Amino acid sequence: MLKLYYSKGSSAIAAHVLLAEVGAAHTLVEISIPKGAHTSDAFLAINPKGRVPVLETPQGVLTENPAILEYIADTYPEAGLAPEGAFAKAKARALSAYLCATAHVAFAHKQRGLRWAREESSLKDMQSKVAENIRDCAVFLENDLDLAPWAMGESYSYCDPYLMLMARWLKANDIALDPFPKLARHFDAIKARPATQEVFALHGLS
Ligand SMILES: N[C@@H](CCC(=O)N[C@@H](CS)C(=O)NCC(=O)O)C(=O)O
């Protein structure tokens, strides 16, 4: 049985939605970041990086959104959420890598800026650029992706619940979705899916 460690409203939403999409039997363990549970010895023994999501699988522990999402999609091939063929797989990994290493990291500078700065002045300067960087990520994605209607084309894939986080990162930086009509349409479409609604309700999101 799969076990997902998550914090409400965190990027773990993507894996959570995907588990619901594929109908995977799973259990949930809440690791509340606001309460500091991600820094507890018990959690660090599971993920020394002190981050969520973590997925416990029959083969062992997985961390990192791209790996977790692809694992879930590959484990439930009947759901058809893993692109097929070398090129499509690589395109999905490219989007996943961008969301993980560029967009999510840009967002993390808002609350986790102390990872990159010692001086208060450096921190403030860096944080003042977060919204601009997130907007740049959205501009890139809006131009780069067809979103017709899904991230990888006609079929919903494991990239879609991950891409959905972009709308949340924009909102957290008070950036409206209006200038990004394709991303806005994608967010509406994904929010309308029963799996997303179920997970949003649990996370207290709208
Ligand atoms: N690269 C990791 C990032 C995970 C991550 O930073 N998760 C956040 C929640 S969205 C977290 O656990 N933050 C706690 C911290 O940064 O101390 C991934 O994609 O899974």
The ligand as an ORCA input file, in Angstrom:
! r2SCAN-3c Opt
* xyz 0 1
  N      12.320     19.444     -4.912
  C      11.362     19.006     -3.947
  C      10.865     20.218     -3.176
  C       9.947     19.819     -2.068
  C       9.629     20.997     -1.176
  O      10.390     21.979     -1.078
  N       8.483     20.905     -0.525
  C       8.092     21.936      0.389
  C       6.590     21.966      0.511
  S       5.860     22.521     -1.013
  C       8.676     21.646      1.755
  O       8.669     20.509      2.180
  N       9.147     22.697      2.411
  C       9.720     22.593      3.699
  C      11.039     23.290      3.707
  O      11.436     23.829      2.666
  O      11.684     23.330      4.758
  C      10.218     18.292     -4.642
  O       9.938     18.602     -5.786
  O       9.614     17.388     -4.050
*
